[in-house]
Amino acid sequence: MMATPDSDSADDQRLVEVSVQVDLDAVDDIVRLLERHCPGGTAVEEPGDDRRAETRVTVKGYIPASDTDTQRKVEIALLLLSRDGSISEPTLTTLEQKDWTESWKASFKPMRIGQRTVIVPTWHTYESHPGQVIVRIDPGMAFGTGLHSTTRLCIIAAERLVRTGMRILDVGTGSGILAILSVLLGAESALGLDTDPLAVQTARENAAVNGVDNAFSIVHGTLDDTDEQTAGTQYDLVLANILAEVIIDMASGLAKAVAPGGALVASGILTSKADKVADALVAEGLAIEERITEGEWTALIVRKA
């Protein structure tokens, strides 16, 4: 339950919305900038049918209200960028959690990713087409909607790699989006791990919405915490959409979790750090099979002999 507004923890529940009007050809650059500094997520408000002739769209990022340093840095960066006229000066608005949710929901619409995956927010109706795989998601405050480049890269990789009957491990499951998709693509079972109790709750709710709760189990913890529960289980596909530094620290555990002949998708990696992550995984006996990129983000597909 959210604390009352005058409590000490109220600021922890509030977000500052950074909003800026952006020329169409500058949208990707501004989104990437906000993605790097806005842990509450980013959103792009596409113009409606009656506004298609407009040359600007609204881009928003969300920063915890308590993180005033990041707010100021982002504001200054956008102010400097606005000098060439390609974006407006930014507007910062403090939102209560309820207000943030409603504002963000307005920007989260069904989106197609990869060849056949469609991410549909639970509050939208969507008529599916033959061959599409529909994942219905309400992320709450958990990471993982498909909006972020790192999640999209994992979805693209999952479409290529998931086969009928596979066992999947999703490290840092967030909203559960990747594990749910894997089961819908034919995986026999999926285990999701996350250290955030809110993410665990959200993932369980999303699993039920998508009818995969019998095949997708979620555990509050890390690879180390669940060694006894998994009893050394190895998985045909391991998904780790986290951070470069965390993947490097977990390289040994991730490698052990991959079954012989299986694969690991490591994402959440800035391209500038991809070589270091690759070196750490290769040192654990894994082979780099492919690198896929979007903007400044890279995902590594690695294979265990």
Secondary structure, DSSP 8 states (H G I E B T S, - for coil): ----TTSTTHHHH-EEEEEEEEEGGGHHHHHHHHHHH-TT-EEEE---GGGTT-SEEEEEEEEETT-HHHHHHHHHHHHHHGGGSSB---EEEEE-HHHHHHHHHHH---EEETTTEEEEETTS-----TT-EEEEE--TTSS-SS-SHHHHHHHHHHHHH--TT-EEEEET-TTSHHHHHHHHTT-SEEEEEES-HHHHHHHHHHHHHTT-TTTEEEEES-TTTTHHHHTT--EEEEEEES-HHHHHHTHHHHHHHEEEEEEEEEEEEEGGGHHHHHHHHHTTTEEEEEEEEETTEEEEEEEE-
